[in-house]
Amino acid sequence: MSAKNQHSTEGDWLPFLATWARHPIKMGAVAPSSRAYCSMMVRHATTELDGPILELGPGLGVVTRTLIEHGVAPERITSIEYESEFAQKLQRRFPKVNVICGDGLDLDKTLGPAEASEKYAAILFAIPIVNMPHGKRQALFSRYFERLRPGGNLTQLSYMLTPPVRSLPGVFKTSSSRRVWANVPPARVWIYNQDRQEDARTEAA
Ligand SMILES: C[S@@+](CC[C@H](N)C(=O)[O-])C[C@H]1O[C@@H](n2cnc3c(N)ncnc32)[C@H](O)[C@@H]1O
């Protein structure tokens, strides 16, 4: 089987739509992200840094596949997916990826004490948080930043028109890609880079 066929996610729209019909808030999307959108997300993620990559809310693996196509070794990727059927399918599709069926919003519980000190090169985030109050979103992302290596960033799939999580001075700065029109619906990738304010102040002193 060729790598393309092995990783093919064509035909995933039906199980995706069916799961959305059962859990619309948890799924947050009626269709998997397009190739163009996944490429934009992976291009902005700091995968060039050494270290493992964390993917939260992989669905059936469109972003996972793109990471691998962009040269990321599958052994570097840990993907946390809440839906057990999706997680099982993902593990079959990408046997070398560390797929965990669990809650990506609670990494302490899902990754456990053995992984507590692991630091990631990049976090790719696709869990819907539109119903979460903004203060909680900032607190959640602050906890993710504690798990990033220096220079590592978080990239987020969100259809929101304004920043889903506003900059938190001293922790992260929010920016976005241009809008990807070839996606349902068209959307930007939201990018969260470490805010070096504190470092800059120390260096200047
Ligand atoms: C909008 S879909 C994104 C799927 C895929 N990454 C894409 O871009 O097409 C959101 C995914 O997050 C999963 N999800 C929702 N809540 C989650 C949670 N708390 N932890 C892990 N995954 C979750 C859903 O089951 C779904 O697969």
The ligand as an ORCA input file, in Angstrom:
! r2SCAN-3c Opt
* xyz 0 1
  C     -13.162     20.531     14.711
  S     -12.743     18.803     14.884
  C     -11.084     18.875     14.198
  C     -10.630     17.579     13.585
  C      -9.363     17.688     12.731
  N      -8.225     18.145     13.492
  C      -9.584     18.609     11.552
  O      -8.887     19.645     11.483
  O     -10.432     18.311     10.713
  C     -12.496     18.687     16.626
  C     -12.012     17.338     17.148
  O     -11.729     17.475     18.552
  C     -12.224     16.331     19.246
  N     -12.429     16.746     20.656
  C     -13.454     17.454     21.183
  N     -13.266     17.660     22.494
  C     -12.082     17.064     22.808
  C     -11.330     16.944     24.001
  N     -11.748     17.502     25.153
  N     -10.155     16.258     23.964
  C      -9.707     15.719     22.793
  N     -10.380     15.803     21.624
  C     -11.542     16.468     21.629
  C     -13.486     15.978     18.494
  O     -13.885     14.640     18.750
  C     -13.035     16.215     17.045
  O     -12.433     15.061     16.523
*
